[in-house]
Amino acid sequence: MLTAAPACCRLFPVLLFALATPLVAGAVELQAPSAIVDLLTPFLPEETASSGRLQVQLSEILATEGYFSPEFDFSDRDGELLLKLDPGPRTSISEVTVAVDGPLEAKAREALIAGWRLPVGQPFRQEDWSTAKQQILSELLANEHAAAKLVDSAAEIDTEARKAKLSARYDAGPRYRFGEMRIEGLERYSPELVQRYNRAVQPGDPYREDRLNALQSTLQSTPYFSSVQATLDPEAIDDDGDGTVTAPVLLRVRERQPHRVGFGVGASSNTGARVEVNYQTPDLFNQAWELSSGLRLEQKRQTAYADVFLPPDSKNRRHSVGIMAEGNDIQGLKTERYAFGAQTRQQRGSIEQRLSLNWQQERREPDGSEPVTSRALVPNVMWTWRKVDNLIDPHDGIVLQAQIGGGAKAALSDQNFARLHGRWLQYVPLGRVDTLTLRAEIGYTAADSRQHIPQDYLFRTGGTGSVRGYAYQSLGIKEGTATVGGRYLGLASIEATHWLDESWGIAAFVDAGDAVDDLSEVKLAVGYGLGARWRSPAGPIGVDLAYGQRTGEIHLHFALAIPF
């Protein structure tokens, strides 16, 4: 409710003036303080205008910003309506009264009232007034008090004194607790599958809106459901008699189609043009096992794969198994490899852990050198720690990744080796929207020789995502005329991105790195250039033009620029 003291009746003459004033042809020129011009310009007529009606309209707009005593001076200048406007003094908040009734803890009540967003001394704005009222109600609704409501509110405006008295009263209602979960829409799957993903909502826990949202988004992201809606069931609420009630959780789901076939085309600056077909089912053997399989044909690489993912277990671990066959021809090195393996993935707060065991056989044929066959059974563990403000489009934060693995001749490998690899990515804000991105990567394969170690466990670099300005995996060890992997890797990058608007940005960068077989051979290859950035729904897409100082060549790179 918005009320005013009797002084506001001075607006009556404005209405009479509006009825008596004739139309004036031509555009309207407004002379006023710059902030007022910015506020009112979108509402000014471009051609014919009635000064009286315009005064009423602009007075209403100014009132929403706390200006209740504006002065208007209209004049006609060469067929153009000239308006000189003095908004007058702005009304400020002189008194605030907020009350929250109901079974609310004293500290919670005090915190809500202390967090009122339109305190004494602030200018009165209608938008701020509405936001402040909604803020307390939203906090009540989100935390235990699912039936909270705004009982009454008023803003008393004294235009003579330029003061506003605000009052708002809320009824928090009873405290809510989660009851049992009732699921509607299941046909192929059992309720036990839903419970495997449920880490947020348990019977007896205090109601939290964010927990319901977490359950909903988690289930929505699985391959099993096309839509999920999680709410409290208002028809089955039990009154516990002590100011609390228990409400069952009603979960409505719609299952995805059991079979999906997809086709796609694309291109990569690393591996060339691509066509792909894939088949997916979330219910392999009617066990709620997700199968993802496909055939991907690229200019420089061809891959056939099949992976099976199991639902999470009681410790939130996701197990999977997979097989793959791949052939590629990159930098004079032809490689054929066959692999299968198993992996366990677990998310613990901001740390993701992956444990895997993979076996592969690789045949590589370097141009100008003899073919080599390598086999390895490799246990590997990888940790990734993410602390960023946005997982898709970071502006501030850090990502760290470390992994260790290895093989032994005594356990189905042709060579004894241990592989260590680490990556660091840092986002540093430059002002409100611009970003400085720092990146580094190191790797070391401890072994007597790189021979008979599959290329996956050695290092090559160059291309998109590593050292721009060089062809994909062109930095490494020369074997014949081909480039093969070495036992050491090091690279660093610095990039500054300036956003021109919400969608488009430009970037400047310098990359340096190399892959070698002996530290005495280290001589970093440097690349630098400029790029464009576009914020797509899937994350920023980057297109870079980079110059490689070692080769004197210019390369075009494009990729989805999201953190690993």
C-alpha positions in Angstrom: 0.0 0.0 0.0 1.2 3.5 -0.9 -0.4 6.4 1.0 0.3 10.2 1.0 -0.2 13.1 3.4 -2.8 15.7 2.5 -0.2 17.9 0.8 -0.3 15.5 -2.1 -3.8 16.9 -3.1 -1.8 19.6 -5.0 -1.8 17.1 -7.8 -5.5 17.9 -8.5 -4.6 21.1 -10.5 -2.3 19.0 -12.6 -5.3 16.9 -13.8 -7.3 20.0 -14.7 -4.3 21.4 -16.5 -4.0 18.2 -18.5 -7.6 18.5 -19.7 -7.2 22.2 -20.7 -3.8 22.0 -22.5 -3.9 21.7 -26.3 -1.7 19.3 -28.3 1.7 20.6 -29.4 3.3 19.2 -32.6 6.9 18.3 -32.8 9.4 16.4 -30.7 10.0 17.1 -27.0 13.3 18.5 -25.7 13.9 17.8 -22.0 16.2 20.0 -19.9 16.9 18.5 -16.5 19.7 16.9 -14.4 21.4 14.1 -16.4 20.0 11.3 -14.1 16.4 12.6 -14.7 17.0 12.8 -18.4 18.1 9.2 -18.5 15.1 8.2 -16.5 12.5 10.0 -18.5 13.8 10.0 -22.1 12.3 6.6 -22.9 8.8 7.9 -22.0 9.0 11.1 -24.1 6.7 11.2 -27.2 8.6 11.7 -30.4 6.0 13.7 -32.4 2.7 15.1 -31.1 2.4 15.7 -27.4 -0.1 17.2 -24.8 1.9 19.1 -22.2 -0.7 18.5 -19.5 -0.9 14.7 -20.1 2.8 14.5 -20.4 3.2 16.3 -17.0 0.9 13.8 -15.3 2.7 10.9 -16.8 6.2 12.1 -15.9 5.0 13.1 -12.4 3.9 9.5 -11.8 7.3 8.2 -13.0 9.2 10.6 -10.9 7.1 9.6 -7.9 8.4 6.0 -8.2 11.9 7.4 -7.7 11.0 9.5 -4.7 10.4 12.9 -6.4 7.0 14.1 -5.3 7.3 17.8 -5.9 8.6 18.3 -9.5 8.2 21.7 -11.2 7.5 21.8 -15.0 8.0 24.6 -17.4 6.7 24.1 -20.9 7.4 26.3 -23.9 7.0 26.2 -27.6 10.2 26.8 -29.6 10.0 26.6 -33.4 7.3 24.0 -33.3 9.2 21.9 -30.7 8.0 21.4 -27.2 10.7 22.4 -24.7 10.4 21.1 -21.2 12.5 22.5 -18.3 12.1 20.2 -15.4 13.2 20.6 -11.8 12.6 17.3 -10.0 12.8 19.0 -6.6 14.2 17.4 -3.4 14.1 13.6 -3.2 12.0 11.9 -0.5 14.0 9.7 2.0 13.1 7.1 4.5 12.5 8.5 8.0 11.0 5.5 9.8 10.9 1.8 9.2 8.7 -0.7 11.2 9.1 -4.4 10.4 7.3 -7.2 12.4 7.5 -10.9 11.9 4.9 -13.0 13.8 4.9 -16.7 14.3 7.1 -19.4 15.9 10.4 -18.0 14.8 13.6 -18.2 16.8 14.7 -14.8 18.3 18.0 -14.7 16.5 16.4 -15.6 13.2 13.8 -12.9 13.7 16.4 -10.3 14.6 18.5 -11.3 11.6 15.6 -10.9 9.2 14.7 -7.5 10.5 18.3 -6.3 10.6 18.7 -7.4 6.9 15.9 -5.1 5.7 17.1 -3.6 2.5 15.6 -0.1 2.6 16.8 1.5 5.9 16.3 4.9 7.3 18.2 7.6 5.4 17.9 5.9 2.0 16.1 7.6 -0.9 12.6 6.2 -1.4 12.2 4.2 -4.7 9.1 2.1 -5.5 11.3 -0.6 -6.9 13.5 -0.8 -3.8 10.4 -0.8 -1.6 8.9 -3.8 -3.5 12.3 -5.6 -3.4 12.7 -5.0 0.4 9.3 -6.4 1.1 9.8 -9.5 -1.1 13.3 -10.2 0.3 12.1 -11.0 3.8 9.2 -13.1 2.5 11.6 -15.0 0.2 13.9 -15.8 3.1 11.1 -17.1 5.2 9.7 -19.2 2.4 13.2 -20.6 1.7 14.0 -21.7 5.3 11.5 -23.8 7.2 8.5 -21.4 6.8 6.9 -22.7 3.6 3.6 -21.0 4.4 4.9 -17.5 5.3 3.0 -14.5 3.9 3.1 -10.7 3.9 0.1 -9.7 6.0 0.2 -5.9 5.5 2.5 -3.1 4.2 2.3 0.6 3.8 4.4 3.5 2.7 3.2 6.9 4.1 4.6 9.7 2.0 4.8 13.3 3.4 5.5 15.4 0.4 5.9 18.6 2.4 8.5 17.1 4.7 9.9 14.8 2.0 9.8 11.9 4.4 8.5 8.3 4.0 7.4 6.0 6.8 7.5 2.3 5.9 5.8 -0.6 7.7 5.5 -4.3 6.9 4.1 -7.2 8.9 4.7 -10.8 8.1 3.2 -14.1 9.4 6.0 -16.7 9.4 3.5 -19.6 9.9 4.7 -22.9 11.3 8.1 -24.5 10.9 8.1 -27.2 8.2 10.0 -30.5 8.1 10.4 -32.9 5.3 8.2 -36.0 5.5 8.3 -39.2 3.4 8.9 -38.9 -0.4 6.1 -39.8 -2.7 7.1 -40.3 -6.4 4.7 -40.0 -9.3 5.5 -41.0 -12.9 7.8 -44.0 -12.5 7.3 -46.7 -15.1 10.6 -48.4 -15.9 12.5 -47.4 -12.9 12.2 -48.2 -9.2 12.0 -45.6 -6.3 15.3 -47.0 -5.2 17.0 -45.4 -8.2 15.8 -42.0 -7.2 17.1 -42.5 -3.6 20.5 -43.3 -5.0 20.7 -39.8 -6.3 19.0 -38.2 -3.3 21.6 -36.5 -1.0 19.6 -33.4 -0.2 16.1 -34.3 1.2 15.7 -36.7 4.1 12.6 -37.2 6.3 12.8 -35.2 9.5 15.2 -32.6 8.2 14.1 -28.9 8.4 12.5 -27.7 5.2 14.9 -25.8 2.9 13.9 -24.6 -0.5 17.5 -25.0 -1.9 17.5 -28.6 -0.9 14.3 -29.3 -2.9 15.9 -27.4 -5.8 19.1 -29.5 -5.5 17.2 -32.7 -5.6 15.3 -31.5 -8.6 18.4 -30.3 -10.6 20.3 -33.5 -9.7 17.6 -35.8 -11.0 17.1 -33.6 -14.0 20.7 -34.0 -15.0 20.6 -37.8 -15.0 19.9 -39.7 -18.2 16.7 -41.1 -16.8 14.2 -38.2 -16.6 13.2 -35.5 -19.0 11.4 -33.4 -16.4 11.4 -33.3 -12.6 9.3 -31.3 -10.2 9.9 -31.4 -6.4 7.3 -29.8 -4.1 5.8 -30.2 -0.7 2.4 -32.0 -0.7 -0.1 -29.5 0.7 -2.8 -32.2 1.0 -1.0 -34.4 3.5 0.5 -32.1 6.1 0.7 -33.4 9.7 0.7 -30.9 12.6 3.3 -31.9 15.2 1.7 -29.6 17.8 4.7 -27.6 18.8 4.7 -25.0 16.0 6.1 -27.4 13.5 4.4 -29.4 10.7 5.6 -32.4 8.6 4.9 -32.3 4.9 5.6 -35.1 2.5 7.8 -34.4 -0.5 5.9 -34.9 -3.8 8.2 -35.8 -6.7 6.7 -35.8 -10.1 9.0 -37.2 -12.9 8.7 -37.9 -16.6 11.0 -40.6 -17.9 13.2 -40.1 -21.0 12.8 -42.2 -24.1 14.7 -45.5 -23.6 16.6 -45.3 -26.9 18.2 -42.3 -28.5 20.2 -42.1 -31.7 22.1 -39.0 -32.6 24.0 -37.7 -35.6 26.4 -34.8 -35.7 28.9 -32.9 -37.8 31.6 -30.5 -36.7 35.2 -29.3 -37.0 38.2 -28.9 -34.7 41.3 -26.9 -35.3 43.2 -29.9 -33.9 41.8 -32.9 -35.7 39.8 -31.4 -38.6 36.3 -32.0 -39.9 34.1 -34.5 -38.0 31.0 -36.6 -38.5 29.6 -38.7 -35.7 26.8 -41.1 -34.9 26.0 -42.3 -31.3 23.5 -44.5 -29.6 22.4 -44.1 -26.0 20.1 -45.9 -23.6 19.7 -45.3 -19.9 18.3 -48.8 -19.2 20.7 -51.4 -20.5 19.5 -54.9 -19.7 16.7 -53.3 -17.7 19.1 -52.5 -14.9 19.2 -48.6 -15.1 22.7 -48.8 -16.6 23.5 -46.0 -19.0 25.1 -47.1 -22.3 26.8 -44.4 -24.4 28.3 -45.6 -27.6 29.3 -44.1 -30.9 31.5 -43.8 -34.0 33.4 -40.6 -34.6 35.2 -40.0 -37.9 37.6 -37.1 -38.0 40.2 -36.2 -40.6 43.1 -37.1 -38.4 41.4 -39.5 -36.0 38.8 -42.2 -36.0 37.2 -43.6 -32.8 34.7 -46.3 -31.9 33.7 -46.5 -28.3 31.2 -47.9 -25.8 30.9 -46.9 -22.1 28.5 -48.2 -19.5 27.8 -46.1 -16.4 26.1 -47.5 -13.3 24.0 -45.4 -10.9 25.8 -44.0 -7.8 26.2 -46.2 -4.8 25.6 -45.4 -1.2 28.9 -43.4 -1.0 28.0 -41.4 -4.1 30.5 -43.2 -6.2 29.8 -43.6 -9.9 31.3 -46.8 -11.5 31.8 -47.3 -15.2 33.4 -49.6 -17.7 34.3 -49.0 -21.4 36.0 -50.2 -24.5 37.6 -48.2 -27.4 39.3 -48.6 -30.7 41.1 -45.7 -32.2 43.3 -44.9 -35.2 45.0 -41.6 -35.9 47.6 -40.0 -38.1 49.0 -36.8 -36.5 52.3 -35.2 -37.2 53.6 -38.2 -39.2 52.8 -40.7 -36.5 50.2 -43.3 -37.3 48.7 -45.0 -34.3 46.3 -47.8 -33.7 45.2 -48.7 -30.2 42.6 -50.8 -28.5 41.7 -50.2 -24.9 39.3 -51.2 -22.2 39.0 -50.2 -18.6 37.0 -49.4 -15.5 36.6 -46.2 -13.5 35.1 -44.9 -10.2 34.3 -41.2 -9.9 33.3 -39.6 -6.6 32.6 -35.9 -5.8 33.5 -34.8 -2.3 32.6 -31.2 -1.9 34.7 -29.2 -4.3 37.1 -32.1 -5.0 36.4 -34.7 -7.7 38.3 -38.0 -7.5 38.7 -40.6 -10.3 40.2 -44.0 -9.8 40.8 -46.1 -12.9 42.4 -49.2 -14.3 43.0 -49.3 -18.0 44.7 -51.8 -20.4 45.7 -50.8 -23.9 47.6 -52.1 -26.8 49.1 -49.6 -29.2 50.9 -50.0 -32.5 52.6 -46.9 -33.7 54.3 -46.3 -37.1 56.4 -43.1 -37.3 57.3 -41.9 -40.8 60.9 -42.9 -41.5 61.2 -45.2 -38.5 60.3 -48.8 -37.5 56.8 -49.7 -36.1 56.6 -50.3 -32.4 53.9 -52.2 -30.4 53.4 -51.3 -26.8 51.1 -52.7 -24.1 50.3 -51.3 -20.6 48.0 -52.0 -17.7 47.8 -48.8 -15.8 46.1 -48.0 -12.5 45.6 -44.2 -12.2 44.2 -41.7 -9.7 43.2 -38.2 -10.5 42.1 -35.3 -8.2 40.4 -32.1 -9.5 39.7 -29.2 -7.1 37.5 -26.4 -8.4 36.7 -23.2 -6.7 35.3 -20.8 -9.3 32.4 -18.4 -9.3 30.9 -20.0 -12.4 31.7 -23.5 -13.7 30.8 -22.7 -17.3 32.1 -19.1 -17.6 34.5 -18.3 -14.7 35.5 -14.8 -13.8 37.3 -15.5 -10.5 38.7 -18.6 -9.0 41.1 -21.5 -9.3 41.1 -25.1 -10.7 43.9 -27.6 -9.8 44.3 -31.1 -11.2 46.9 -33.8 -10.3 47.2 -37.4 -11.3 49.5 -40.3 -10.9 49.6 -43.7 -12.6 52.0 -46.3 -13.9 52.7 -49.7 -15.3 55.0 -52.6 -14.5 56.4 -55.5 -16.6 55.3 -57.8 -13.8 51.7 -56.7 -14.5 50.9 -57.0 -18.2 53.0 -53.9 -19.3 55.9 -53.9 -21.7 57.8 -51.3 -19.7 58.2 -50.2 -16.1 57.1 -46.5 -15.7 55.3 -44.0 -13.4 53.5 -41.0 -14.9 52.8 -37.8 -13.0 50.8 -34.9 -14.4 49.5 -31.6 -13.0 47.6 -28.6 -14.2 46.8 -25.2 -12.7 44.2 -22.7 -14.0 43.7 -19.3 -12.3 41.1 -16.7 -13.1 41.9 -13.1 -11.9 39.2 -10.4 -12.2 40.2 -7.3 -14.0 37.5 -4.9 -13.0 33.8 -6.0 -13.1 33.8 -8.1 -16.3 37.3 -8.5 -17.7 39.5 -11.5 -16.8 43.2 -12.5 -16.6 43.7 -16.2 -17.1 46.9 -17.9 -16.0 47.6 -21.5 -16.9 50.4 -24.0 -16.3 50.9 -27.7 -16.9 53.8 -30.0 -16.0 54.3 -33.7 -16.7 56.9 -36.4 -16.1 57.1 -40.1 -17.0 59.7 -41.8 -14.9 61.2 -44.7 -16.9 64.5 -46.0 -18.2 63.3 -45.3 -21.8 60.2 -44.0 -23.6 60.2 -47.0 -25.8 57.3 -49.5 -25.4 55.3 -46.9 -23.4 52.0 -46.0 -25.1 51.7 -42.5 -26.3 48.9 -41.8 -23.8 51.4 -42.0 -21.0 54.0 -39.7 -22.7 53.7 -36.1 -23.7 53.3 -34.1 -26.9 51.9 -30.5 -27.0 51.0 -27.7 -29.4 47.6 -26.6 -30.7 44.3 -25.5 -29.2 44.4 -25.8 -25.4 48.1 -26.0 -25.1 50.7 -23.9 -27.1 48.8 -21.9 -29.7 50.7 -20.9 -32.8 51.8 -24.5 -33.5 50.1 -27.4 -35.1 48.3 -30.0 -32.9 50.8 -32.2 -31.1 53.7 -30.9 -33.2 56.0 -30.2 -30.2 57.7 -33.4 -29.0 60.5 -35.8 -29.9 61.5 -36.5 -33.5 61.5 -40.1 -34.5 62.2 -40.4 -38.2 60.2 -37.5 -39.6 57.3 -38.0 -37.1 56.7 -36.2 -33.8 56.3 -38.7 -30.9 55.8 -38.2 -27.1 58.6 -37.4 -24.7 59.0 -38.0 -20.9 58.8 -34.4 -19.9 56.2 -31.7 -20.4 56.1 -28.0 -19.4 53.9 -25.2 -20.5 52.6 -21.8 -19.3 50.1 -19.3 -20.6 48.8 -15.9 -19.8 45.6 -14.4 -21.4 43.7 -11.2 -20.9 40.1 -11.1 -22.0 38.1 -7.8 -22.4 34.3 -8.1 -22.9 32.9 -5.6 -25.2 29.3 -6.4 -24.1 27.4 -9.3 -22.6 28.1 -11.6 -25.5 31.3 -10.6 -27.3 34.9 -10.2 -26.1 38.5 -10.0 -27.4 41.6 -11.6 -26.0 45.4 -11.3 -26.1 47.6 -14.2 -25.1 51.1 -15.6 -24.8 51.8 -19.4 -24.6 55.1 -21.2 -24.1 55.9 -24.9 -23.7 57.6 -28.0 -25.0 57.8 -31.8 -24.6 61.2 -33.4 -24.4 62.9 -36.6 -23.4 65.7 -35.0 -21.5 65.6 -31.8 -19.4 68.9 -30.6 -21.0 66.9 -30.4 -24.3 64.3 -27.9 -23.0 63.8 -24.9 -25.3 60.4 -23.5 -24.9 58.3 -22.8 -28.0 56.6 -19.4 -27.7 53.3 -18.5 -29.4 51.2 -15.4 -29.1 48.2 -13.8 -30.7 44.7 -12.3 -30.5 41.3 -13.9 -30.3 37.6 -13.4 -30.2 35.2 -14.7 -27.5 31.5 -15.4 -27.7 29.4 -16.5 -24.7 27.4 -19.4 -26.1 24.8 -21.3 -24.0 27.4 -24.1 -23.5 30.2 -21.7 -22.4 32.6 -19.2 -24.1 33.7 -20.2 -27.6 37.2 -18.9 -28.5 38.6 -18.3 -32.0 42.4 -17.4 -31.9 44.9 -16.4 -34.5 48.4 -17.2 -33.2 52.0 -16.8 -34.4 54.5 -19.5 -33.5 57.9 -17.9 -32.9 59.9 -21.2 -33.5 58.4 -22.0 -36.9 57.3 -18.6 -38.1 53.9 -20.0 -38.9 50.4 -18.6 -38.2 47.7 -21.0 -37.0 43.9 -20.6 -36.4 42.6 -22.2 -33.3 39.0 -22.5 -32.1 37.5 -24.3 -29.0 35.0 -24.2 -26.2 36.9 -22.3 -23.6 35.7 -23.9 -20.3 37.9 -25.1 -17.4 39.0 -28.7 -17.2 
